[in-house]
Amino acid sequence: MKYTHLILIGLLLFITGCNQSESNKNNAPDKIVIGISMLSMQNEFIVNISDEMQKKAEELGAELIIVDAERSPLKQIEQVESFIAQKVDVIILNPCEYEASSPAVTKALAANIPIVNVNSATKVQPTAFVGSNDVESGRIAMKFIAEKLGSKGNIVMIQGLNGQAAQIQREQGAKEIMAEFPGLNMFAQQTAEWDRAKSMDLMQNWIQSYGTKINAVFAHNDEMGLGAVKALQDAGMKDKVIVVSIDAITDALQAVKKGDLDATVFQDARKQGAGAIETAVKIARGQKFDREVLIPFKLLVKEDVDSYLK
C-alpha cells in the first residue's frame, strides 16, 4: 500500500508539473501586433518612414500590418475599424487630415486600443505623438527666404493638402516670419496636394500670370518644390527665383547640390519611423513612454547635403 501511495503522489506531481509548463506556455507573451495606416505610399517621404518602421519592428520582434490610406480620411477610418476588429495591440496613424482623420483616433481610444500618431497631428489627441513641429519648418524656410531677399520681395507659397496638419502648421510658421518683415509680400498661395506634377502646373500658371514679379517660392514639401523648379527652368527664370522646400528627400538633396533648389529643410524620416515603433512597443509592454516625441528640423544648403546623401 505504501509503494502504491508513493507512485500515486509521483504521478500527481508529474501531471501538475506538465500542467504548469503548459500554462506557462499559454501565458508567454505573444508577438506584439501593430496596425499601421499610412497617408500615401506614393509619397517618397512617407515610404521612408514606413521603411524605418519595418526595420525597427524586425529589431524589436513586433509584427506590422501596414495599409495605404491613399490620402483618404474615410479609408483611414475604415482601416482603423478593421484593426480594432483584428484586436491589434497598438495602432499607428499617419493622418491624412487634421480634422477628418480624428474619428479614427476617437474609435481606437473608445475600443481601448492605444494609438500613436506619426509625422502628422489630428485634432483629437492620440495616446502619443512622434514627429516634428511643422510650425518650426515653416519658420526656418521663410527665414532663409527673407535673408536671401534682403527682407523685401514677392513670394508664392505652394501648400500641401488643405486640412492636413503639416499644411496648416507650415503656413502658420511662414506667416509668423513674414509678419516680422513688412517688405515681404505673399503674392499667391494655393495647394498642389504634395504632388510634383500638380506643383509644376500651378507654377506654370503663376509664371504666366505674374512673370518676373515672383522673387521666391516656398513649397510645403520637396516634391512640390521640385515641380516648381522644373517650371521655372522651362521658363528660363530659375536663376532669378529662390526656391525652398521641406523634407530633404534624395531628389531634393541632389537638386540642392546642383544648385537647382536653393535649400531644403531636413525632416528626419528615420527617427520618426523608428520612434513610432519604439513608442508603440513600450505602450504594448506596459512600459513608461513619452506622450510627445519631437524631432527637430534642420536647414540644408549646398555645403551641407553631401553627408545626407546616401
Stockholm file with secondary structure:
# STOCKHOLM 1.0

chainA/1-310         MKYTHLILIGLLLFITGCNQSESNKNNAPDKIVIGISMLSMQNEFIVNISDEMQKKAEELGAELIIVDAERSPLKQIEQVESFIAQKVDVIILNPCEYEASSPAVTKALAANIPIVNVNSATKVQPTAFVGSNDVESGRIAMKFIAEKLGSKGNIVMIQGLNGQAAQIQREQGAKEIMAEFPGLNMFAQQTAEWDRAKSMDLMQNWIQSYGTKINAVFAHNDEMGLGAVKALQDAGMKDKVIVVSIDAITDALQAVKKGDLDATVFQDARKQGAGAIETAVKIARGQKFDREVLIPFKLLVKEDVDSYLK
#=GR chainA/1-310 SS CHHHHHHHHHHHHHHHHHHHHHHHHHHSCCCCEEEEEESCTTSHHHHHHHHHHHHHHHHHTCEEEEEECTTCHHHHHHHHHHHHHTTCSEEEECCSCTTTTHHHHHHHHHTTCCEEEESSCCSSCCSEEEECCHHHHHHHHHHHHHHHTTTCEEEEEEECSTTSHHHHHHHHHHHHHHHHCTTEEEEEEEECTTCHHHHHHHHHHHHHHHGGGCCEEEESSHHHHHHHHHHHHHTTCGGGSEEEEEECCHHHHHHHHHTSSSEEEECCHHHHHHHHHHHHHHHHTTCCCCSEEECCCEEECGGGGGGTCC
#=GC SS_cons         CHHHHHHHHHHHHHHHHHHHHHHHHHHSCCCCEEEEEESCTTSHHHHHHHHHHHHHHHHHTCEEEEEECTTCHHHHHHHHHHHHHTTCSEEEECCSCTTTTHHHHHHHHHTTCCEEEESSCCSSCCSEEEECCHHHHHHHHHHHHHHHTTTCEEEEEEECSTTSHHHHHHHHHHHHHHHHCTTEEEEEEEECTTCHHHHHHHHHHHHHHHGGGCCEEEESSHHHHHHHHHHHHHTTCGGGSEEEEEECCHHHHHHHHHTSSSEEEECCHHHHHHHHHHHHHHHHTTCCCCSEEECCCEEECGGGGGGTCC
//
